[in-house]
């Protein structure tokens, strides 16, 4: 990947983080639907439902994603 493509990807990641945070702050995302049980085959991972205890946990973690 050339440097210009890398810069574009970094910018897109920032935009994604901002939009994600905005959607959670406006409560446009259902916690039940978002926090469903999730399986990833390779590597073998499982994230059970209700990983996030409250909707505020979702906002907090979306904020952390933005700050990264």
mmCIF file of the C-alpha atoms, coordinates in Angstrom:
data_MODEL
# 
_entry.id   MODEL 
# 
loop_
_atom_site.group_PDB 
_atom_site.id 
_atom_site.type_symbol 
_atom_site.label_atom_id 
_atom_site.label_alt_id 
_atom_site.label_comp_id 
_atom_site.label_asym_id 
_atom_site.label_entity_id 
_atom_site.label_seq_id 
_atom_site.pdbx_PDB_ins_code 
_atom_site.Cartn_x 
_atom_site.Cartn_y 
_atom_site.Cartn_z 
_atom_site.occupancy 
_atom_site.B_iso_or_equiv 
_atom_site.pdbx_formal_charge 
_atom_site.auth_seq_id 
_atom_site.auth_comp_id 
_atom_site.auth_asym_id 
_atom_site.auth_atom_id 
_atom_site.pdbx_PDB_model_num 
ATOM 1  C CA . UNK A 1 1  ? 0.000   0.000   0.000  1.00 0.00 ? 1  UNK A CA 1 
ATOM 2  C CA . UNK A 1 2  ? 1.486   3.335   -0.979 1.00 0.00 ? 2  UNK A CA 1 
ATOM 3  C CA . UNK A 1 3  ? 1.686   6.263   1.490  1.00 0.00 ? 3  UNK A CA 1 
ATOM 4  C CA . UNK A 1 4  ? -1.284  8.143   -0.013 1.00 0.00 ? 4  UNK A CA 1 
ATOM 5  C CA . UNK A 1 5  ? -3.487  5.042   0.346  1.00 0.00 ? 5  UNK A CA 1 
ATOM 6  C CA . UNK A 1 6  ? -2.353  4.644   3.946  1.00 0.00 ? 6  UNK A CA 1 
ATOM 7  C CA . UNK A 1 7  ? -3.253  8.257   4.727  1.00 0.00 ? 7  UNK A CA 1 
ATOM 8  C CA . UNK A 1 8  ? -6.672  7.732   3.119  1.00 0.00 ? 8  UNK A CA 1 
ATOM 9  C CA . UNK A 1 9  ? -7.231  4.635   5.258  1.00 0.00 ? 9  UNK A CA 1 
ATOM 10 C CA . UNK A 1 10 ? -6.261  6.471   8.442  1.00 0.00 ? 10 UNK A CA 1 
ATOM 11 C CA . UNK A 1 11 ? -8.666  9.296   7.582  1.00 0.00 ? 11 UNK A CA 1 
ATOM 12 C CA . UNK A 1 12 ? -11.466 6.809   6.865  1.00 0.00 ? 12 UNK A CA 1 
ATOM 13 C CA . UNK A 1 13 ? -10.821 5.121   10.219 1.00 0.00 ? 13 UNK A CA 1 
ATOM 14 C CA . UNK A 1 14 ? -11.139 8.496   11.950 1.00 0.00 ? 14 UNK A CA 1 
ATOM 15 C CA . UNK A 1 15 ? -14.392 9.258   10.114 1.00 0.00 ? 15 UNK A CA 1 
ATOM 16 C CA . UNK A 1 16 ? -15.727 5.822   11.061 1.00 0.00 ? 16 UNK A CA 1 
ATOM 17 C CA . UNK A 1 17 ? -14.839 6.354   14.738 1.00 0.00 ? 17 UNK A CA 1 
ATOM 18 C CA . UNK A 1 18 ? -16.529 9.778   14.789 1.00 0.00 ? 18 UNK A CA 1 
ATOM 19 C CA . UNK A 1 19 ? -19.680 8.456   13.101 1.00 0.00 ? 19 UNK A CA 1 
ATOM 20 C CA . UNK A 1 20 ? -19.774 5.436   15.407 1.00 0.00 ? 20 UNK A CA 1 
ATOM 21 C CA . UNK A 1 21 ? -19.523 7.671   18.462 1.00 0.00 ? 21 UNK A CA 1 
ATOM 22 C CA . UNK A 1 22 ? -22.191 10.009  17.075 1.00 0.00 ? 22 UNK A CA 1 
ATOM 23 C CA . UNK A 1 23 ? -24.620 7.154   16.440 1.00 0.00 ? 23 UNK A CA 1 
ATOM 24 C CA . UNK A 1 24 ? -24.159 5.780   19.940 1.00 0.00 ? 24 UNK A CA 1 
ATOM 25 C CA . UNK A 1 25 ? -24.509 9.214   21.562 1.00 0.00 ? 25 UNK A CA 1 
ATOM 26 C CA . UNK A 1 26 ? -27.767 9.773   19.639 1.00 0.00 ? 26 UNK A CA 1 
ATOM 27 C CA . UNK A 1 27 ? -28.886 6.249   20.626 1.00 0.00 ? 27 UNK A CA 1 
ATOM 28 C CA . UNK A 1 28 ? -29.497 5.291   17.006 1.00 0.00 ? 28 UNK A CA 1 
ATOM 29 C CA . UNK A 1 29 ? -28.062 1.827   17.630 1.00 0.00 ? 29 UNK A CA 1 
ATOM 30 C CA . UNK A 1 30 ? -29.971 -0.849  19.498 1.00 0.00 ? 30 UNK A CA 1 
ATOM 31 C CA . UNK A 1 31 ? -27.827 -2.257  22.324 1.00 0.00 ? 31 UNK A CA 1 
ATOM 32 C CA . UNK A 1 32 ? -29.584 -5.621  22.026 1.00 0.00 ? 32 UNK A CA 1 
ATOM 33 C CA . UNK A 1 33 ? -28.832 -5.899  18.304 1.00 0.00 ? 33 UNK A CA 1 
ATOM 34 C CA . UNK A 1 34 ? -25.273 -4.556  18.585 1.00 0.00 ? 34 UNK A CA 1 
ATOM 35 C CA . UNK A 1 35 ? -24.344 -6.556  21.680 1.00 0.00 ? 35 UNK A CA 1 
ATOM 36 C CA . UNK A 1 36 ? -25.449 -9.927  20.278 1.00 0.00 ? 36 UNK A CA 1 
ATOM 37 C CA . UNK A 1 37 ? -23.382 -13.068 20.502 1.00 0.00 ? 37 UNK A CA 1 
ATOM 38 C CA . UNK A 1 38 ? -20.625 -12.917 17.871 1.00 0.00 ? 38 UNK A CA 1 
ATOM 39 C CA . UNK A 1 39 ? -18.459 -15.721 16.502 1.00 0.00 ? 39 UNK A CA 1 
ATOM 40 C CA . UNK A 1 40 ? -15.296 -15.295 14.429 1.00 0.00 ? 40 UNK A CA 1 
ATOM 41 C CA . UNK A 1 41 ? -14.063 -18.493 12.809 1.00 0.00 ? 41 UNK A CA 1 
ATOM 42 C CA . UNK A 1 42 ? -10.398 -17.613 12.174 1.00 0.00 ? 42 UNK A CA 1 
ATOM 43 C CA . UNK A 1 43 ? -9.003  -17.139 14.725 1.00 0.00 ? 43 UNK A CA 1 
ATOM 44 C CA . UNK A 1 44 ? -11.579 -19.004 16.764 1.00 0.00 ? 44 UNK A CA 1 
ATOM 45 C CA . UNK A 1 45 ? -13.162 -16.287 18.931 1.00 0.00 ? 45 UNK A CA 1 
ATOM 46 C CA . UNK A 1 46 ? -16.505 -15.894 20.630 1.00 0.00 ? 46 UNK A CA 1 
ATOM 47 C CA . UNK A 1 47 ? -17.865 -12.735 22.193 1.00 0.00 ? 47 UNK A CA 1 
ATOM 48 C CA . UNK A 1 48 ? -21.027 -13.530 24.160 1.00 0.00 ? 48 UNK A CA 1 
ATOM 49 C CA . UNK A 1 49 ? -24.103 -11.341 24.194 1.00 0.00 ? 49 UNK A CA 1 
ATOM 50 C CA . UNK A 1 50 ? -24.333 -8.596  26.803 1.00 0.00 ? 50 UNK A CA 1 
ATOM 51 C CA . UNK A 1 51 ? -20.587 -7.970  26.844 1.00 0.00 ? 51 UNK A CA 1 
ATOM 52 C CA . UNK A 1 52 ? -21.450 -4.312  27.441 1.00 0.00 ? 52 UNK A CA 1 
ATOM 53 C CA . UNK A 1 53 ? -23.448 -3.923  30.644 1.00 0.00 ? 53 UNK A CA 1 
ATOM 54 C CA . UNK A 1 54 ? -25.106 -0.592  29.838 1.00 0.00 ? 54 UNK A CA 1 
ATOM 55 C CA . UNK A 1 55 ? -25.672 1.684   26.888 1.00 0.00 ? 55 UNK A CA 1 
ATOM 56 C CA . UNK A 1 56 ? -23.201 4.095   28.488 1.00 0.00 ? 56 UNK A CA 1 
ATOM 57 C CA . UNK A 1 57 ? -20.551 1.352   28.148 1.00 0.00 ? 57 UNK A CA 1 
ATOM 58 C CA . UNK A 1 58 ? -21.140 1.446   24.379 1.00 0.00 ? 58 UNK A CA 1 
ATOM 59 C CA . UNK A 1 59 ? -20.723 5.228   24.305 1.00 0.00 ? 59 UNK A CA 1 
ATOM 60 C CA . UNK A 1 60 ? -17.594 4.999   26.466 1.00 0.00 ? 60 UNK A CA 1 
ATOM 61 C CA . UNK A 1 61 ? -16.001 2.403   24.187 1.00 0.00 ? 61 UNK A CA 1 
ATOM 62 C CA . UNK A 1 62 ? -16.979 4.300   21.031 1.00 0.00 ? 62 UNK A CA 1 
ATOM 63 C CA . UNK A 1 63 ? -15.271 7.327   22.596 1.00 0.00 ? 63 UNK A CA 1 
ATOM 64 C CA . UNK A 1 64 ? -12.152 5.225   23.220 1.00 0.00 ? 64 UNK A CA 1 
ATOM 65 C CA . UNK A 1 65 ? -12.159 4.136   19.568 1.00 0.00 ? 65 UNK A CA 1 
ATOM 66 C CA . UNK A 1 66 ? -12.295 7.780   18.499 1.00 0.00 ? 66 UNK A CA 1 
ATOM 67 C CA . UNK A 1 67 ? -9.461  8.742   20.865 1.00 0.00 ? 67 UNK A CA 1 
ATOM 68 C CA . UNK A 1 68 ? -7.194  6.002   19.511 1.00 0.00 ? 68 UNK A CA 1 
# 
